[in-house]
Amino acid sequence: MAKPATSSQKVLGPKSFIIFLALLSAFVPLSTDLYLPALPTMGRFFAVNEFVMNLTLILFFIFYSGATLIWGPLSDRFGRRPILLIGLTIYMLASVLCGLAQNAPQIIVFRIIQAIGGGTATTIATAIIKDVYRGKQQEDTLAIVQSMVVISPALAPVIGALLLQFISWRGIFFTQAILGLTVVIGSVVYTETNRDRDNASGVIKSIGRLGVVLRNPGFSALLVTFSVMSIVSLAYISSSSYIFQNTFKLSSQMYSFFFSFNALGMLLAPLVYIKVSEKVDRIKVIYTCFGISILGGVLLLACGALSPWTFALTQFPATVASSGVRPPATYLILKQQDQDNGSASSLYSAAGTIFGSVGMVIVSLGQQHPVLILAQIDIWIGIFSIVALFLSLRFLKAKIKL
């Protein structure tokens, strides 16, 4: 790992530092995927329909994205460490409250609080990477952390389904509270990496830096272009438990295995990118990922509804594409902004979550034909992304740093 990162940490060693960053980055998937197998059971327990239970996902992502817009600039002003400690403590306490919820409105509210606290994690993890690493080393670190992060979607549903064999859905949220405590401890021993804090700026002025970053045309153009791909991944995540368990009549345990198969694509794609990027231009890799998403959507449209295996196999290309594009996309977006790392990371996290929430809403409204809806999302988002990237590079060529 990078020498500056290890030398600046008084307690965390090279590997521990990367694991800490990966845990922070994994907070969103762990906050969703761990309890995905329990969603149908929770719906029956609270006697509410699928859309109401999906609000625990949709509103989580909406408030999470809003929270990131606050925590990131505050970490530029006050430092990464104190903001992490505050946010993660809120997350931990909210997880306990989720486990104690007595009705659907309560768990929806507690999930919102959980989202607000968890909003510190991914944003600040990305800002820390930009604080510490430079150039290719930064891009490789983003890919390594991303590959470790997507282990959580592969394992979380399996663990969640296994836990459901011994405990109720409430225990899933208590498990999240333990996870929160673990990362709080990591934040206590983490040594501050933000050396450029503006201690003279007020809170309002710090948050106002979001506008400064957004006025950077190169940053804004790429932000929209790459964040749209989150629609693909989150539409699948939010609908997968219902498709496998309700449409294909699988058990929660079998669902977790099928979900993990697709999550392997998320794991392998960033690792493959590290090797491929040594010989192939990153822009070509990005275009290829968009094309793979379109191809996957066509296959899903043709035969995805036939069986759980055809669904898993035809969704796999889009899963790989959405994960493979993330390391180069994150690197290119952050490269456009030389300062305000926290604000830039906040906007990137928020944009991805907002677009992802749109995907969740779309697939929730198409409950009768979720596989068909997913196929069209994969196709049209892939097409949009290709066109948007082409136009961004053509019209803002002088302002976009490659």
VOVOKOL-406850 format. One line per 3 residues: number of its first residue (from 1); their letters; for each residue z, y, x of C-alpha. Coordinates in nm, 4 decimals, m for minus. Last residue first. Layout:
BEGIN
NUM = A = Z:Y:X  ...
END
This chain:
BEGIN
402 = LKI = m1.8056:1.2474:m0.8087  m1.6757:1.5938:m0.8832  m1.8169:1.7375:m1.2051
399 = KAK = m1.8930:2.1107:m1.1956  m2.2492:2.1166:m1.0563  m2.3542:1.8169:m1.2658
396 = LFR = m2.2240:1.9666:m1.5881  m2.5419:1.9374:m1.7990  m2.6751:1.6103:m1.6609
393 = LSL = m2.3494:1.4314:m1.5822  m2.2017:1.5152:m1.9217  m2.5243:1.4277:m2.1059
390 = FLA = m2.5488:1.0851:m1.9434  m2.1775:1.0182:m1.9958  m2.1979:1.1108:m2.3652
387 = VIS = m2.5097:0.8997:m2.4243  m2.3589:0.5905:m2.2623  m2.0258:0.6440:m2.4391
384 = FIG = m2.1878:0.6831:m2.7810  m2.3832:0.3591:m2.7401  m2.0740:0.1641:m2.6353
381 = IWI = m1.8731:0.3174:m2.9191  m2.1458:0.2168:m3.1639  m2.1668:m0.1465:m3.0541
378 = DIQ = m1.7981:m0.2309:m3.0036  m1.7008:m0.0486:m3.3257  m1.9716:m0.2335:m3.5200
375 = ALI = m1.8379:m0.5677:m3.4016  m1.4790:m0.4703:m3.4838  m1.5780:m0.3760:m3.8413
372 = LVP = m1.7571:m0.7073:m3.8927  m1.4527:m0.8978:m3.7646  m1.2214:m0.6981:m3.9935
369 = HQQ = m1.4186:m0.7703:m4.3151  m1.1749:m0.7450:m4.6075  m0.9213:m0.5335:m4.4167
366 = GLS = m1.1688:m0.2540:m4.3457  m0.9135:0.0264:m4.3847  m0.7021:m0.1290:m4.1086
363 = VIV = m1.0067:m0.1476:m3.8778  m1.0741:0.2241:m3.9146  m0.7063:0.3222:m3.8820
360 = MGV = m0.6629:0.1227:m3.5602  m0.9802:0.2701:m3.4125  m0.8595:0.6209:m3.4892
357 = SGF = m0.5302:0.5318:m3.3208  m0.7249:0.4408:m3.0074  m0.8878:0.7845:m3.0101
354 = ITG = m0.5438:0.9444:m3.0230  m0.4014:0.7087:m2.7588  m0.6843:0.7696:m2.5139
351 = AAS = m0.6646:1.1449:m2.5657  m0.2873:1.1486:m2.5219  m0.2910:0.9493:m2.1983
348 = YLS = m0.5668:1.1668:m2.0479  m0.4038:1.4897:m2.1653  m0.0677:1.3867:m2.0249
345 = SAS = m0.2165:1.2782:m1.6915  m0.3796:1.6210:m1.6519  m0.0532:1.7946:m1.7450
342 = GND = 0.1489:1.5854:m1.5009  m0.0991:1.6312:m1.2168  m0.1066:2.0084:m1.2628
339 = QDQ = m0.3200:2.0651:m0.9513  m0.6536:1.9463:m0.8097  m0.8091:1.8647:m1.1470
336 = QKL = m1.1548:1.7024:m1.1610  m1.0299:1.4075:m0.9567  m0.8007:1.3103:m1.2435
333 = ILY = m1.0990:1.2358:m1.4679  m1.2930:1.0509:m1.1983  m0.9990:0.8298:m1.0990
330 = TAP = m0.9095:0.7468:m1.4585  m1.2709:0.6554:m1.5353  m1.3056:0.4446:m1.2201
327 = PRV = m0.9892:0.2468:m1.3072  m1.0529:0.2296:m1.6892  m1.4111:0.1021:m1.7057
324 = GSS = m1.3120:m0.2569:m1.6343  m1.0534:m0.2679:m1.9143  m1.2833:m0.1558:m2.1961
321 = AVT = m1.5674:m0.3687:m2.0594  m1.3624:m0.6883:m2.0251  m1.2353:m0.6599:m2.3823
318 = APF = m1.5871:m0.5840:m2.5051  m1.7141:m0.8985:m2.3326  m1.4264:m1.1163:m2.4700
315 = QTL = m1.4818:m1.0342:m2.8384  m1.7612:m1.2943:m2.8552  m1.5439:m1.5659:m2.7017
312 = AFT = m1.2320:m1.4956:m2.9114  m1.4305:m1.4778:m3.2373  m1.6307:m1.7894:m3.1547
309 = WPS = m1.3064:m1.9741:m3.0809  m1.1268:m1.8520:m3.3939  m1.4201:m1.9768:m3.6037
306 = LAG = m1.7418:m1.8558:m3.7690  m1.6561:m1.4859:m3.7961  m1.7718:m1.3959:m3.4439
303 = CAL = m2.1221:m1.5402:m3.4918  m2.3844:m1.2667:m3.5073  m2.1705:m0.9527:m3.5302
300 = LLV = m1.9526:m1.0678:m3.2417  m2.2626:m1.1351:m3.0315  m2.3975:m0.7862:m3.1075
297 = GGL = m2.0583:m0.6298:m3.0321  m2.0375:m0.8121:m2.7010  m2.3787:m0.6790:m2.5985
294 = ISI = m2.2726:m0.3228:m2.6856  m1.9485:m0.3569:m2.4863  m2.1432:m0.5020:m2.1938
291 = GFC = m2.3653:m0.1937:m2.1945  m2.0649:0.0373:m2.1721  m1.9334:m0.1695:m1.8809
288 = TYI = m2.2693:m0.1465:m1.7043  m2.2723:0.2332:m1.7397  m1.9280:0.2434:m1.5785
285 = VKI = m2.0349:0.0185:m1.2899  m2.3396:0.2358:m1.2283  m2.1153:0.5426:m1.2161
282 = RDV = m1.8827:0.3644:m0.9705  m2.1625:0.3135:m0.7163  m2.1854:m0.0505:m0.6104
279 = KES = m2.0863:m0.2001:m0.2737  m1.7132:m0.1357:m0.2316  m1.6854:m0.0729:m0.6056
276 = VKI = m1.7578:m0.4416:m0.6736  m1.4455:m0.5597:m0.4915  m1.2007:m0.3210:m0.6603
273 = YVL = m1.3876:m0.3645:m0.9913  m1.3226:m0.7384:m0.9921  m0.9498:m0.6690:m0.9843
270 = PAL = m0.9842:m0.4149:m1.2664  m1.1800:m0.6668:m1.4817  m0.9607:m0.9721:m1.4212
267 = LMG = m0.6510:m0.8672:m1.6137  m0.8227:m0.7162:m1.9176  m1.0437:m1.0229:m1.9386
264 = LAN = m0.7323:m1.2375:m1.9240  m0.6195:m1.0462:m2.2329  m0.8902:m1.2222:m2.4297
261 = FSF = m0.7393:m1.5609:m2.3502  m0.3904:m1.4204:m2.4127  m0.4865:m1.3346:m2.7694
258 = FFS = m0.6045:m1.6908:m2.8258  m0.2752:m1.8267:m2.6899  m0.0654:m1.5826:m2.8945
255 = YMQ = m0.2517:m1.6761:m3.2115  m0.1667:m2.0429:m3.1514  0.2038:m1.9537:m3.1394
252 = SSL = 0.1840:m1.7291:m3.4480  0.0229:m2.0148:m3.6375  m0.3490:m2.0055:m3.7173
249 = KFT = m0.4965:m1.9519:m4.0647  m0.8377:m1.8208:m3.9438  m0.8353:m1.5092:m4.1647
246 = NQF = m0.4581:m1.4655:m4.1946  m0.3269:m1.5750:m3.8534  m0.6201:m1.5083:m3.6208
243 = IYS = m0.7602:m1.2032:m3.7988  m0.4193:m1.0634:m3.8949  m0.2794:m1.0929:m3.5410
240 = SSS = m0.5976:m0.9470:m3.3898  m0.6173:m0.6325:m3.6040  m0.4050:m0.3885:m3.4024
237 = IYA = m0.5143:m0.5196:m3.0630  m0.8846:m0.5220:m3.1524  m0.8886:m0.1648:m3.2821
234 = LSV = m0.6798:m0.0703:m2.9789  m0.9345:m0.1971:m2.7269  m1.2520:m0.0579:m2.8823
231 = ISM = m1.1099:0.2795:m2.9889  m0.9784:0.3216:m2.6351  m1.3417:0.3517:m2.5266
228 = VSF = m1.3406:0.7060:m2.6707  m1.1151:0.8166:m2.3856  m1.3996:0.7913:m2.1326
225 = TVL = m1.6448:1.0455:m2.2721  m1.3794:1.2747:m2.4182  m1.1915:1.3173:m2.0907
222 = LAS = m1.5145:1.3264:m1.8918  m1.6261:1.6429:m2.0669  m1.2795:1.7995:m2.0618
219 = FGP = m1.2260:1.7472:m1.6876  m1.5666:1.8808:m1.5876  m1.5326:2.1779:m1.8218
216 = NRL = m1.1907:2.2883:m1.6823  m1.0613:2.4832:m1.9799  m0.8587:2.1755:m2.0764
213 = VVG = m0.6546:2.2033:m1.7553  m0.5580:2.5638:m1.8251  m0.4758:2.4779:m2.1855
210 = LRG = m0.2388:2.2026:m2.0743  m0.0781:2.4561:m1.8410  0.0735:2.6100:m2.1537
207 = ISK = 0.3353:2.3338:m2.1482  0.4659:2.4800:m1.8224  0.4521:2.8336:m1.9621
204 = IVG = 0.6579:2.7280:m2.2603  0.9150:2.5566:m2.0367  0.9561:2.8588:m1.8110
201 = SAN = 0.8063:2.8879:m1.4628  1.0226:2.9834:m1.1648  1.0898:2.6265:m1.0546
198 = DRD = 0.7197:2.5612:m0.9992  0.7395:2.2014:m0.8785  0.5011:2.1127:m0.5958
195 = RNT = 0.6842:1.8245:m0.4274  0.6563:1.5862:m0.7217  0.7426:1.2501:m0.5620
192 = ETY = 1.1119:1.2184:m0.6632  1.2819:0.9082:m0.5233  1.3150:0.6148:m0.7654
189 = VVS = 1.6619:0.4547:m0.7681  1.7590:0.5929:m1.1118  1.4072:0.5441:m1.2457
186 = GIV = 1.4243:0.1718:m1.1671  1.7539:0.1486:m1.3578  1.5888:0.3202:m1.6547
183 = VTL = 1.3032:0.0694:m1.6174  1.5398:m0.2242:m1.6645  1.7209:m0.0556:m1.9531
180 = GLI = 1.3914:m0.0096:m2.1362  1.3074:m0.3775:m2.0902  1.6486:m0.4654:m2.2349
177 = AQT = 1.5698:m0.2416:m2.5343  1.2340:m0.4176:m2.5732  1.4213:m0.7482:m2.5948
174 = FFI = 1.6385:m0.5949:m2.8689  1.3113:m0.5159:m3.0453  1.1968:m0.8784:m3.0297
171 = GRW = 1.5423:m0.9938:m3.1420  1.4884:m0.8220:m3.4748  1.1798:m1.0383:m3.5366
168 = SIF = 1.4150:m1.3335:m3.5754  1.5329:m1.5589:m3.2946  1.4608:m1.9074:m3.1648
165 = QLL = 1.0981:m1.9861:m3.2498  1.0281:m1.6133:m3.2760  1.1068:m1.5872:m2.9059
162 = LAG = 0.8123:m1.8143:m2.8310  0.5781:m1.5999:m3.0427  0.6974:m1.2866:m2.8617
159 = IVP = 0.6653:m1.4520:m2.5214  0.3113:m1.5622:m2.6018  0.2341:m1.2198:m2.7513
156 = ALA = 0.3725:m1.0474:m2.4375  0.2032:m1.2683:m2.1776  m0.1622:m1.1660:m2.1885
153 = PSI = m0.0949:m0.8141:m2.3157  0.1635:m0.7781:m2.0354  m0.0691:m0.9077:m1.7641
150 = VVM = m0.2727:m0.6013:m1.8496  m0.0350:m0.3802:m1.6562  m0.0727:m0.5773:m1.3347
147 = SQV = m0.4492:m0.5244:m1.3429  m0.4004:m0.1558:m1.4218  m0.1558:m0.1154:m1.1341
144 = IAL = m0.4072:m0.2706:m0.8970  m0.6954:m0.0609:m1.0363  m0.4979:0.2639:m1.0143
141 = TDE = m0.3971:0.1687:m0.6608  m0.7611:0.1079:m0.5704  m0.8627:0.4496:m0.7058
138 = QQK = m0.5801:0.6240:m0.5196  m0.6675:0.4452:m0.1963  m1.0309:0.5405:m0.2445
135 = GRY = m0.9357:0.9084:m0.2350  m0.5687:1.0105:m0.2171  m0.2327:0.8566:m0.3067
132 = VDK = 0.1158:0.9977:m0.3634  0.1182:1.2657:m0.6301  m0.1855:1.1098:m0.8066
129 = IIA = 0.0025:0.7805:m0.8352  0.3098:0.9676:m0.9569  0.1016:1.1461:m1.2228
126 = TAI = m0.0297:0.8111:m1.3495  0.3247:0.6734:m1.3778  0.4341:0.9994:m1.5409
123 = TTA = 0.1845:0.9648:m1.8219  0.2457:0.5934:m1.8747  0.6230:0.6279:m1.9037
120 = TGG = 0.7180:0.9581:m2.0618  0.5641:0.8788:m2.3985  0.8138:0.5942:m2.4341
117 = GIA = 1.0731:0.8371:m2.5671  0.8474:0.9795:m2.8361  0.7138:0.6337:m2.9204
114 = QII = 1.0615:0.4898:m2.9716  1.1428:0.7813:m3.2004  0.8284:0.7003:m3.4020
111 = RFV = 0.9240:0.3317:m3.4036  1.2629:0.4312:m3.5445  1.0928:0.6206:m3.8274
108 = IIQ = 0.8628:0.3262:m3.9126  1.1576:0.0870:m3.8880  1.3526:0.2949:m4.1370
105 = PAN = 1.0651:0.3354:m4.3828  1.0096:m0.0452:m4.3829  1.3683:m0.1420:m4.4681
102 = QAL = 1.6966:m0.2468:m4.3088  1.6312:m0.1508:m3.9456  1.8797:m0.2911:m3.6895
99 = GCL = 1.6198:m0.4148:m3.4378  1.4356:m0.0853:m3.4664  1.7653:0.0949:m3.3934
96 = VSA = 1.8039:m0.1027:m3.0694  1.4506:m0.0057:m2.9669  1.5336:0.3585:m3.0446
93 = LMY = 1.8226:0.3465:m2.7948  1.5955:0.2164:m2.5160  1.3162:0.4625:m2.5898
90 = ITL = 1.5546:0.7593:m2.5874  1.6909:0.6393:m2.2514  1.3326:0.6076:m2.1258
87 = GIL = 1.2553:0.9669:m2.2173  1.5600:1.1246:m2.0549  1.5478:0.9199:m1.7345
84 = LIP = 1.1740:0.9669:m1.6934  1.2064:1.3430:m1.7405  1.4768:1.3565:m1.4727
81 = RRG = 1.2639:1.1568:m1.2245  0.9209:1.3198:m1.2598  1.0244:1.6730:m1.1669
78 = FRD = 1.1411:1.9766:m1.3656  0.8189:2.1785:m1.4026  0.5448:1.9224:m1.3418
75 = SLP = 0.7574:1.6666:m1.5310  0.7756:1.9138:m1.8200  0.3944:1.9328:m1.8182
72 = GWI = 0.3754:1.5524:m1.8578  0.6590:1.5157:m2.1121  0.5115:1.7506:m2.3718
69 = LTA = 0.1537:1.6262:m2.4060  0.2818:1.2707:m2.3652  0.4938:1.3173:m2.6771
66 = GSY = 0.1896:1.3913:m2.8929  0.0156:1.0745:m2.7740  0.3250:0.8669:m2.8443
63 = FIF = 0.3544:1.0277:m3.1853  0.0048:0.9107:m3.2799  0.0406:0.5746:m3.1066
60 = FLI = 0.3653:0.4867:m3.2813  0.2277:0.6205:m3.6093  m0.0577:0.3679:m3.5939
57 = LTL = 0.1536:0.0721:m3.4822  0.4472:0.0973:m3.7224  0.1897:0.2209:m3.9749
54 = NMV = 0.0321:m0.1249:m3.9434  0.3230:m0.2536:m4.1520  0.2223:m0.0211:m4.4356
51 = FEN = m0.1442:m0.1255:m4.4039  m0.0624:m0.4958:m4.4168  0.1319:m0.4775:m4.7425
48 = VAF = 0.5057:m0.4383:m4.7957  0.7791:m0.6838:m4.9001  1.0078:m0.5886:m4.6080
45 = FRG = 1.0459:m0.9526:m4.5015  0.6860:m1.0373:m4.5943  0.5487:m0.7534:m4.3814
42 = MTP = 0.7891:m0.8463:m4.1015  0.6518:m1.2017:m4.1002  0.2913:m1.0748:m4.0828
39 = LAP = 0.3862:m0.8393:m3.7970  0.5896:m1.0934:m3.5948  0.3031:m1.2111:m3.3713
36 = LYL = 0.2345:m0.8434:m3.2803  0.5940:m0.7877:m3.1648  0.5415:m0.8180:m2.7897
33 = DTS = 0.1937:m0.6655:m2.8134  0.3066:m0.3219:m2.9291  0.5861:m0.1840:m2.7119
30 = LPV = 0.4782:m0.4074:m2.4237  0.1249:m0.2670:m2.4469  0.2595:0.0921:m2.4428
27 = FAS = 0.5219:0.0392:m2.1731  0.2856:m0.1262:m1.9277  0.2250:0.1886:m1.7217
24 = LLA = 0.5952:0.2216:m1.6511  0.6210:m0.1445:m1.5578  0.3160:m0.1099:m1.3317
21 = LFI = 0.4641:0.1926:m1.1551  0.7876:0.0011:m1.0882  0.5896:m0.2999:m0.9665
18 = IFS = 0.3977:m0.0730:m0.7270  0.7224:0.0736:m0.5898  0.8812:m0.2697:m0.5595
15 = KPG = 0.5862:m0.3886:m0.3526  0.6060:m0.1022:m0.1045  0.9898:m0.0834:m0.0956
12 = LVK = 1.2030:0.1068:m0.3460  1.5297:0.2445:m0.2061  1.4533:0.5591:m0.0043
9 = QSS = 1.0996:0.6029:m0.1347  0.8937:0.8645:0.0506  0.7937:0.6251:0.3292
6 = TAP = 0.6536:0.3739:0.0839  0.4274:0.6135:m0.1014  0.3065:0.8013:0.2057
3 = KAM = 0.2045:0.4737:0.3720  m0.0234:0.3599:0.0948  0.0000:0.0000:0.0000
END
